């Protein structure tokens, strides 16, 4: 299990390593923020801003 903290609300997010692929969007269960998987090795995440689209 991979555990990281939401870059928006700092809530704990847990995902299975096999479910994480670079470029995927994850969602924080607490605040609903969209989080982009920037890199798989090492694991890096980024908060998706409206300006990113």
C-alpha positions in Angstrom: 0.0 0.0 0.0 1.3 3.5 -0.9 0.3 6.2 1.6 0.8 9.9 0.8 -0.8 13.1 1.9 -3.1 15.2 -0.3 -1.3 18.3 -1.4 -4.5 20.3 -0.9 -6.0 19.3 2.4 -3.2 17.1 3.8 -5.6 14.2 4.2 -4.1 10.7 4.0 -4.6 9.0 0.6 -3.9 5.2 0.2 -3.5 3.4 -3.1 -2.3 0.0 -4.2 1.0 0.3 -6.1 -0.4 -1.9 -8.9 -3.2 0.7 -9.4 -0.8 3.6 -9.9 0.5 4.5 -13.4 2.3 7.7 -14.4 -0.3 10.1 -15.8 -3.2 8.8 -13.8 -5.5 11.0 -11.9 -6.3 10.1 -8.3 -9.0 11.7 -6.1 -8.7 12.7 -2.4 -11.5 11.0 -0.5 -11.6 14.0 2.0 -11.7 17.1 -0.2 -12.2 15.7 -3.7 -9.0 17.2 -5.1 -7.6 15.7 -8.3 -4.0 14.5 -7.9 -1.8 13.7 -10.9 0.7 10.8 -10.7 3.8 12.6 -12.0 6.3 9.7 -11.6 6.1 6.1 -10.6 9.8 5.7 -9.5 10.2 7.5 -7.3 6.5 8.1 -6.6 5.7 11.8 -7.1 2.2 13.4 -7.0 1.0 16.9 -8.0 -2.3 18.7 -7.2 -4.2 19.4 -10.5 -5.1 23.0 -10.8 -7.8 24.3 -13.2 -5.0 26.1 -15.1 -3.4 22.8 -15.9 -6.0 22.0 -18.6 
